[in-house]
């Protein structure tokens, strides 16, 4: 037995909502440098003529992080962390915390198990809901991660997270905070389906066939599989989303225009730029998040039951 025992009472929606956001924030704290490296690798290649002389070139995950630390300081891999945590607290709470409730809503009455179609529909629904609420935090996070500050004389566009929200709204309008919503909805619907449905099915089969019990090894294997599937199917949309959200006004007419220019200038392999850090980040993030989430649900329910107990 590893971790807390499963609760005899199923966790409430509120427990899942709070647990998902908290677990996602913890996972982000551990994996944020990998996410920043992924963003830098994804945008590398834009405006090649001007970048060649002005920006450092990144090679690989570790090389990107080391280059950032050397040229921008040790805090640079955590650029945008505050916006990242704001994003996870609002985003993951909805897409992960409400998944089971939405899945039950779509499941026909009397059915023993939810079908794959029902799970995919639930994943898409919570993914779209989450993006609709958390998009501004994602825009600010990407802007911070993509910004390069070479030395003390380098101009910082944003003095802080709240200044970034205000500056983007002032310079690009309120719509600027929702820039890239369509590719982000597409990306997160895909990611949410891949993560939640894959985790749900792997965990269910491991338990149904008595291969593992409902504890850490089961959660670890299920989360690792979910992270790999999510990275493979979502990487192309993720690259387009990152570039479009980071682009200055007028560079791309639409996400489709961004995608076509990528293919024309860099070839189809551009869709998988940053795949290794994407997998390292998403795989690690899924393992940390789901393992923590399962334990937090049990801990919160234990606390709740103790508070409600008369003795």
Buried (B, 14 or more C-beta within 10 A) or exposed (E): EEBBEBBEEEBBEEBBBBBBBBBBBBBBBBBBBBBBBBBBBBBBBBEEEEBEEEBBEBEEBEEBBBBBBEBBEEEBBBBBBBBBBBBBBBBBBBBBBBBBBBBEEBBEEEEEEBEEEBBBBBBBBBBBBBBEBBBBBBBBBBBBBBBBBEEEEEEEEBEEBEEBBEBBBEEBEEEBBBBBBBBBBBBBBBBBBBBBBBBBBBBBEBBEEEEBEBBBEBBBBBBBBBBBBBBBBBBBBBBBBBBBBBBEEEBBEEBEEBBEBBEEEBEEEBBBBBBBBBBBBBBBBBBBBBBBBBBBBBBBBBEBEEEEEEE
